[in-house]
């Protein structure tokens, strides 16, 4: 079994910053990709950013230049640094780990006030 534990969400004013963390444990196997998705109210879940084990990164256009994904492979942890947050970034943010299958975290709420 694989566990993904997310932390770092909260309430922040527009223009502020947060850093999300996601620590993976359990029978992980070989991690291919770790990343973050989000689900805004009334919207479908969407990719925010992802990082391969080799360090290749992929960002959604709406976060380029504001969010940075990074990882600590030794700790099987992925981070998402979010700067210049906007009210439209308000969402539940989910960590995703892909090895032979995909696993999801429980989600962490990010609320950006105007």
ChimeraX commands (.cxc) that place a marker at each C-alpha (Angstrom):
marker #1 position 0.00,0.00,0.00 radius 0.5
marker #1 position 1.14,3.52,-0.78 radius 0.5
marker #1 position 0.46,6.57,1.34 radius 0.5
marker #1 position 0.74,10.15,0.15 radius 0.5
marker #1 position 0.64,12.73,2.92 radius 0.5
marker #1 position 0.14,16.31,1.84 radius 0.5
marker #1 position 0.67,19.42,3.90 radius 0.5
marker #1 position 1.10,23.15,3.51 radius 0.5
marker #1 position -2.30,24.33,2.37 radius 0.5
marker #1 position -4.16,27.19,4.00 radius 0.5
marker #1 position -5.56,30.66,3.62 radius 0.5
marker #1 position -3.45,33.38,2.06 radius 0.5
marker #1 position -4.07,36.82,0.61 radius 0.5
marker #1 position -3.69,37.48,-3.08 radius 0.5
marker #1 position -0.04,37.99,-3.93 radius 0.5
marker #1 position 1.07,35.73,-1.11 radius 0.5
marker #1 position 2.94,32.45,-1.16 radius 0.5
marker #1 position 2.54,28.90,0.06 radius 0.5
marker #1 position 4.58,25.74,-0.19 radius 0.5
marker #1 position 2.88,22.39,-0.45 radius 0.5
marker #1 position 4.63,19.15,0.46 radius 0.5
marker #1 position 3.76,15.57,-0.39 radius 0.5
marker #1 position 5.60,12.69,1.22 radius 0.5
marker #1 position 5.21,9.21,-0.22 radius 0.5
marker #1 position 5.69,6.04,1.77 radius 0.5
marker #1 position 4.86,2.37,1.54 radius 0.5
marker #1 position 5.32,-0.05,-1.34 radius 0.5
marker #1 position 6.15,2.67,-3.83 radius 0.5
marker #1 position 8.17,0.73,-6.34 radius 0.5
marker #1 position 9.92,2.75,-9.00 radius 0.5
marker #1 position 8.54,6.27,-9.11 radius 0.5
marker #1 position 8.21,7.62,-12.62 radius 0.5
marker #1 position 6.45,10.92,-12.00 radius 0.5
marker #1 position 5.27,12.94,-9.03 radius 0.5
marker #1 position 3.09,15.95,-9.43 radius 0.5
marker #1 position 0.28,18.19,-8.36 radius 0.5
marker #1 position -3.23,18.57,-9.65 radius 0.5
marker #1 position -5.99,20.81,-8.42 radius 0.5
marker #1 position -9.75,20.92,-8.45 radius 0.5
marker #1 position -11.41,24.29,-8.30 radius 0.5
marker #1 position -15.03,24.59,-7.16 radius 0.5
marker #1 position -17.33,23.34,-9.89 radius 0.5
marker #1 position -14.43,22.44,-12.17 radius 0.5
marker #1 position -12.71,19.25,-13.22 radius 0.5
marker #1 position -9.39,18.24,-11.73 radius 0.5
marker #1 position -6.48,19.65,-13.74 radius 0.5
marker #1 position -2.74,19.24,-13.87 radius 0.5
marker #1 position -0.73,21.98,-12.17 radius 0.5
marker #1 position 2.83,20.68,-12.39 radius 0.5
marker #1 position 4.72,17.42,-12.58 radius 0.5
marker #1 position 8.28,16.21,-12.32 radius 0.5
marker #1 position 9.84,13.01,-13.57 radius 0.5
marker #1 position 12.34,11.07,-11.50 radius 0.5
marker #1 position 15.03,12.41,-13.80 radius 0.5
marker #1 position 14.04,15.99,-13.11 radius 0.5
marker #1 position 12.01,16.87,-16.19 radius 0.5
marker #1 position 9.28,19.34,-15.26 radius 0.5
marker #1 position 5.97,20.19,-16.83 radius 0.5
marker #1 position 3.76,23.14,-15.88 radius 0.5
marker #1 position 0.27,24.22,-16.76 radius 0.5
marker #1 position 0.28,27.53,-18.60 radius 0.5
marker #1 position -1.70,29.23,-15.85 radius 0.5
marker #1 position 1.08,28.70,-13.27 radius 0.5
marker #1 position 4.20,29.23,-15.36 radius 0.5
marker #1 position 6.45,31.79,-13.75 radius 0.5
marker #1 position 4.57,31.62,-10.44 radius 0.5
marker #1 position 4.77,28.01,-9.24 radius 0.5
marker #1 position 7.86,25.81,-8.93 radius 0.5
marker #1 position 7.87,22.07,-8.45 radius 0.5
marker #1 position 10.83,20.37,-6.81 radius 0.5
marker #1 position 11.58,17.07,-5.17 radius 0.5
marker #1 position 13.78,15.29,-2.69 radius 0.5
marker #1 position 14.16,11.84,-4.18 radius 0.5
marker #1 position 15.86,10.46,-1.07 radius 0.5
marker #1 position 12.74,11.34,0.92 radius 0.5
marker #1 position 10.24,10.50,-1.85 radius 0.5
marker #1 position 8.85,13.97,-1.35 radius 0.5
marker #1 position 7.63,16.50,-3.87 radius 0.5
marker #1 position 7.07,20.17,-3.20 radius 0.5
marker #1 position 5.11,22.92,-4.89 radius 0.5
marker #1 position 6.19,26.46,-4.21 radius 0.5
marker #1 position 3.37,28.82,-5.12 radius 0.5
marker #1 position 4.14,32.53,-5.45 radius 0.5
marker #1 position 1.97,35.46,-6.45 radius 0.5
marker #1 position -1.17,33.53,-5.65 radius 0.5
marker #1 position -4.43,34.68,-7.18 radius 0.5
marker #1 position -8.01,34.15,-6.03 radius 0.5
marker #1 position -8.52,31.85,-9.02 radius 0.5
marker #1 position -5.86,29.54,-7.58 radius 0.5
marker #1 position -8.32,28.64,-4.82 radius 0.5
marker #1 position -8.74,24.88,-5.04 radius 0.5
marker #1 position -8.08,21.56,-3.42 radius 0.5
marker #1 position -4.57,20.53,-4.43 radius 0.5
marker #1 position -3.85,16.85,-4.86 radius 0.5
marker #1 position -0.52,15.09,-4.99 radius 0.5
marker #1 position -0.17,12.30,-7.53 radius 0.5
marker #1 position 2.49,9.61,-7.74 radius 0.5
marker #1 position 2.85,7.44,-10.82 radius 0.5
marker #1 position 4.82,4.23,-10.85 radius 0.5
marker #1 position 3.20,1.16,-12.37 radius 0.5
marker #1 position -0.10,2.65,-11.21 radius 0.5
marker #1 position -1.14,6.09,-10.03 radius 0.5
marker #1 position -1.81,7.07,-6.44 radius 0.5
marker #1 position -3.50,10.18,-5.13 radius 0.5
marker #1 position -3.21,12.07,-1.89 radius 0.5
marker #1 position -6.22,13.14,0.12 radius 0.5
marker #1 position -5.93,16.76,-0.99 radius 0.5
marker #1 position -5.10,19.99,0.78 radius 0.5
marker #1 position -7.20,23.13,0.57 radius 0.5
marker #1 position -5.66,26.34,-0.71 radius 0.5
marker #1 position -7.78,29.46,-0.38 radius 0.5
marker #1 position -6.63,32.78,-1.78 radius 0.5
marker #1 position -8.56,35.84,-0.66 radius 0.5
marker #1 position -8.77,39.00,-2.72 radius 0.5
marker link #1:1,2 radius 0.2
marker link #1:2,3 radius 0.2
marker link #1:3,4 radius 0.2
marker link #1:4,5 radius 0.2
marker link #1:5,6 radius 0.2
marker link #1:6,7 radius 0.2
marker link #1:7,8 radius 0.2
marker link #1:8,9 radius 0.2
marker link #1:9,10 radius 0.2
marker link #1:10,11 radius 0.2
marker link #1:11,12 radius 0.2
marker link #1:12,13 radius 0.2
marker link #1:13,14 radius 0.2
marker link #1:14,15 radius 0.2
marker link #1:15,16 radius 0.2
marker link #1:16,17 radius 0.2
marker link #1:17,18 radius 0.2
marker link #1:18,19 radius 0.2
marker link #1:19,20 radius 0.2
marker link #1:20,21 radius 0.2
marker link #1:21,22 radius 0.2
marker link #1:22,23 radius 0.2
marker link #1:23,24 radius 0.2
marker link #1:24,25 radius 0.2
marker link #1:25,26 radius 0.2
marker link #1:26,27 radius 0.2
marker link #1:27,28 radius 0.2
marker link #1:28,29 radius 0.2
marker link #1:29,30 radius 0.2
marker link #1:30,31 radius 0.2
marker link #1:31,32 radius 0.2
marker link #1:32,33 radius 0.2
marker link #1:33,34 radius 0.2
marker link #1:34,35 radius 0.2
marker link #1:35,36 radius 0.2
marker link #1:36,37 radius 0.2
marker link #1:37,38 radius 0.2
marker link #1:38,39 radius 0.2
marker link #1:39,40 radius 0.2
marker link #1:40,41 radius 0.2
marker link #1:41,42 radius 0.2
marker link #1:42,43 radius 0.2
marker link #1:43,44 radius 0.2
marker link #1:44,45 radius 0.2
marker link #1:45,46 radius 0.2
marker link #1:46,47 radius 0.2
marker link #1:47,48 radius 0.2
marker link #1:48,49 radius 0.2
marker link #1:49,50 radius 0.2
marker link #1:50,51 radius 0.2
marker link #1:51,52 radius 0.2
marker link #1:52,53 radius 0.2
marker link #1:53,54 radius 0.2
marker link #1:54,55 radius 0.2
marker link #1:55,56 radius 0.2
marker link #1:56,57 radius 0.2
marker link #1:57,58 radius 0.2
marker link #1:58,59 radius 0.2
marker link #1:59,60 radius 0.2
marker link #1:60,61 radius 0.2
marker link #1:61,62 radius 0.2
marker link #1:62,63 radius 0.2
marker link #1:63,64 radius 0.2
marker link #1:64,65 radius 0.2
marker link #1:65,66 radius 0.2
marker link #1:66,67 radius 0.2
marker link #1:67,68 radius 0.2
marker link #1:68,69 radius 0.2
marker link #1:69,70 radius 0.2
marker link #1:70,71 radius 0.2
marker link #1:71,72 radius 0.2
marker link #1:72,73 radius 0.2
marker link #1:73,74 radius 0.2
marker link #1:74,75 radius 0.2
marker link #1:75,76 radius 0.2
marker link #1:76,77 radius 0.2
marker link #1:77,78 radius 0.2
marker link #1:78,79 radius 0.2
marker link #1:79,80 radius 0.2
marker link #1:80,81 radius 0.2
marker link #1:81,82 radius 0.2
marker link #1:82,83 radius 0.2
marker link #1:83,84 radius 0.2
marker link #1:84,85 radius 0.2
marker link #1:85,86 radius 0.2
marker link #1:86,87 radius 0.2
marker link #1:87,88 radius 0.2
marker link #1:88,89 radius 0.2
marker link #1:89,90 radius 0.2
marker link #1:90,91 radius 0.2
marker link #1:91,92 radius 0.2
marker link #1:92,93 radius 0.2
marker link #1:93,94 radius 0.2
marker link #1:94,95 radius 0.2
marker link #1:95,96 radius 0.2
marker link #1:96,97 radius 0.2
marker link #1:97,98 radius 0.2
marker link #1:98,99 radius 0.2
marker link #1:99,100 radius 0.2
marker link #1:100,101 radius 0.2
marker link #1:101,102 radius 0.2
marker link #1:102,103 radius 0.2
marker link #1:103,104 radius 0.2
marker link #1:104,105 radius 0.2
marker link #1:105,106 radius 0.2
marker link #1:106,107 radius 0.2
marker link #1:107,108 radius 0.2
marker link #1:108,109 radius 0.2
marker link #1:109,110 radius 0.2
marker link #1:110,111 radius 0.2
marker link #1:111,112 radius 0.2
marker link #1:112,113 radius 0.2
marker link #1:113,114 radius 0.2
view
